[in-house]
Amino acid sequence: MTHHEDERTRLHGELLRMGGMAAAQLEAALDVVGRRDDNAARRVIENDAAIDRLEQETSHDVMRLALGGPLARDLRGILAAIRIASDIERIGDYAANVAKRSLALNEMPPLPHARGLSTLGALALRQLREVMLAYRDHDAAAAERVRESDAELDAEYTRLFRELLTYMMEDPRSITGCTHLLFMAKNLERIGDHATNIAENVLFLVTGEDALPPREKRDDTTPL
């Protein structure tokens, strides 16, 4: 039992570490967009491999726990861990994608609408950090707040999406740059979705409820 508890503690720590790495990755990606720094963007892209490796290690730890004959609560923890690790890995991918797009943007004149991307990114980063705290503390109320806050990120994404489309129609020369910004904004909106998935898994871990009521969505855009 002591060994089993050690494995659970190790798994918990690995997921928190993954979440911290993904948050740092996202923060760095948003920073390179503002600074237009090619070298820093390439470092963000390269660092994504570290999150991928940790996700693989977490999968191995989950298997060890499963083979150790866990109780019902442990089974919830194992299932939640598998889902959360996958969501964090995808968040790292999306942060790397933002950095990759920033390399293309750096070859063009600065666009004023990049500031809107910073606002959207700040919301996504806040969601990620708050949901990892909810996971750390097994805090169902905090997880529910993160789940509800995704509507705010959706609304900001919709606003930026429409603003960029309007700008492209008014100035065709901006189409290429704005298209990159649109894809970057979609990456950030998807990060919010994955943070929400983590929140729902925290709720499942704490309460055992896997069927949650539909959450509010304010993304009125056509999927990219």
C-alpha positions in Angstrom: 0.0 0.0 0.0 2.9 2.4 0.8 4.4 1.7 -2.7 1.0 2.2 -4.3 0.6 5.6 -2.5 4.1 6.6 -3.6 3.1 5.9 -7.2 -0.1 8.0 -6.8 1.9 10.8 -5.4 4.5 10.5 -8.2 1.7 10.6 -10.9 0.1 13.6 -9.2 3.4 15.4 -9.2 4.1 14.6 -12.9 0.8 16.0 -14.0 1.4 19.2 -12.0 4.9 19.4 -13.6 3.4 18.9 -17.1 0.8 21.6 -16.4 3.5 24.0 -15.3 5.6 23.3 -18.3 2.6 23.9 -20.6 1.8 27.2 -18.9 5.4 28.3 -19.3 5.4 27.2 -22.9 2.2 29.2 -23.6 3.5 32.2 -21.8 6.8 32.1 -23.8 4.9 31.7 -27.1 2.7 34.7 -26.4 5.9 36.7 -25.4 7.7 35.9 -28.7 4.6 37.1 -30.7 4.9 40.5 -29.0 8.7 40.7 -29.2 8.9 39.3 -32.8 11.9 37.1 -31.7 12.7 34.3 -34.1 15.3 32.6 -31.9 13.0 32.6 -28.9 10.1 31.2 -31.0 12.3 28.3 -32.2 13.2 27.5 -28.5 9.5 27.3 -27.7 9.0 24.9 -30.6 11.9 22.7 -29.5 10.7 22.7 -25.9 7.5 21.0 -26.9 9.4 17.7 -27.0 9.9 17.8 -23.3 6.1 17.9 -22.6 5.7 15.0 -25.1 8.3 12.9 -23.2 6.7 13.6 -19.8 3.3 12.6 -21.2 4.8 9.2 -22.2 6.3 8.9 -18.7 2.9 9.6 -17.2 1.3 6.9 -19.3 3.8 4.4 -18.0 3.1 5.4 -14.4 -0.6 5.1 -15.0 -0.1 1.5 -16.3 1.9 0.7 -13.1 -0.9 2.0 -11.0 -3.5 0.1 -12.9 -1.6 -3.2 -12.6 -1.3 -2.6 -8.8 -4.9 -3.4 -8.2 -6.3 0.1 -7.4 -9.5 0.7 -5.5 -12.5 2.6 -7.1 -11.2 6.0 -6.2 -7.8 5.1 -7.6 -9.4 4.0 -10.8 -11.0 7.5 -11.1 -7.6 9.0 -10.5 -6.0 6.8 -13.2 -8.7 7.6 -15.8 -8.5 11.3 -15.0 -4.7 11.2 -15.2 -4.8 9.7 -18.7 -7.2 12.3 -19.9 -5.4 15.2 -18.2 -2.0 14.2 -19.5 -3.4 14.1 -23.1 -5.0 17.5 -22.7 -1.8 19.0 -21.4 0.2 17.5 -24.3 -2.2 19.1 -26.8 -1.9 22.4 -25.0 1.9 22.2 -25.5 1.3 21.5 -29.2 -0.9 24.5 -29.6 1.6 26.8 -27.8 4.3 25.5 -30.2 2.0 26.2 -33.1 1.5 29.8 -31.9 5.3 30.2 -31.9 5.6 28.7 -35.4 3.1 31.2 -36.8 5.0 34.0 -35.1 8.0 33.2 -37.3 5.9 33.9 -40.4 4.5 37.1 -38.8 7.9 38.4 -38.0 8.6 38.6 -41.8 5.8 41.1 -42.2 5.1 44.6 -40.9 3.5 44.6 -37.4 -0.2 44.3 -37.3 -2.1 46.3 -34.6 -4.5 43.3 -34.1 -1.7 41.3 -32.5 -2.7 43.1 -29.3 -6.1 41.3 -29.4 -4.2 38.0 -29.5 -2.4 39.0 -26.3 -5.7 39.5 -24.5 -7.0 36.1 -25.7 -3.7 34.5 -24.7 -3.9 35.9 -21.2 -7.3 34.4 -20.8 -6.1 31.0 -21.9 -3.0 31.2 -19.7 -5.2 32.1 -16.7 -7.5 29.2 -17.4 -4.6 26.8 -17.6 -2.9 28.0 -14.4 -6.2 28.0 -12.4 -7.2 24.5 -13.5 -3.9 23.1 -12.5 -4.3 24.6 -9.1 -7.7 23.0 -9.0 -6.2 19.7 -9.8 -3.4 20.1 -7.3 -5.9 20.9 -4.5 -8.7 18.5 -5.7 -10.9 21.6 -5.6 -14.2 21.0 -7.4 -15.5 24.6 -6.9 -12.3 26.0 -8.6 -12.7 23.5 -11.4 -16.3 24.5 -12.0 -15.2 28.2 -12.1 -12.6 27.4 -14.8 -15.3 25.5 -16.8 -17.6 28.5 -16.6 -14.9 31.0 -17.5 -14.4 29.3 -21.0 -17.4 31.3 -22.2 -15.4 34.5 -21.7 -12.5 33.2 -23.8 -15.0 32.1 -26.5 -16.5 35.6 -26.6 -13.1 37.2 -26.9 -12.1 34.8 -29.7 -15.3 35.6 -31.6 -14.7 39.3 -31.2 -11.1 39.0 -32.5 -12.2 36.7 -35.3 -14.8 39.2 -36.6 -12.3 42.1 -36.2 -9.7 40.3 -38.3 -12.2 39.4 -41.0 -13.3 43.0 -41.2 -9.7 44.2 -41.4 -9.0 41.8 -44.2 -12.0 43.0 -46.2 -10.9 46.6 -45.8 -7.3 46.0 -46.7 -6.5 43.0 -48.8 -2.8 43.5 -48.2 -3.3 42.3 -44.6 -4.9 39.0 -45.6 -1.7 36.9 -45.1 -0.8 38.3 -41.8 -4.4 38.3 -40.5 -4.8 34.7 -41.6 -1.8 33.7 -39.4 -3.4 35.6 -36.5 -6.7 33.8 -37.1 -5.0 30.4 -36.8 -3.1 31.6 -33.7 -6.3 32.8 -32.1 -7.9 29.4 -32.9 -5.0 27.7 -31.2 -5.6 29.8 -28.1 -9.3 29.1 -28.2 -8.5 25.3 -28.3 -6.2 25.7 -25.4 -9.2 27.0 -23.4 -11.2 24.0 -24.5 -8.5 21.6 -23.2 -8.2 23.5 -19.9 -12.0 23.1 -19.6 -11.6 19.4 -20.3 -9.1 19.2 -17.4 -11.6 21.0 -15.2 -14.2 18.4 -16.0 -11.8 15.7 -15.2 -11.0 17.3 -11.9 -14.8 17.3 -11.2 -14.9 13.6 -12.2 -12.0 12.8 -9.9 -13.5 14.6 -6.9 -17.2 13.8 -7.3 -17.3 10.7 -9.5 -19.7 12.4 -11.8 -18.8 12.0 -15.5 -22.0 13.3 -17.1 -22.0 17.1 -16.6 -24.6 19.5 -17.9 -23.7 21.4 -21.1 -21.6 24.4 -20.5 -22.2 27.8 -22.1 -20.4 28.4 -25.4 -19.9 31.8 -27.0 -17.9 30.8 -30.1 -20.1 32.0 -33.0 -17.5 31.6 -35.6 -17.2 29.2 -38.5 -14.6 26.5 -37.5 -11.2 26.9 -39.0 
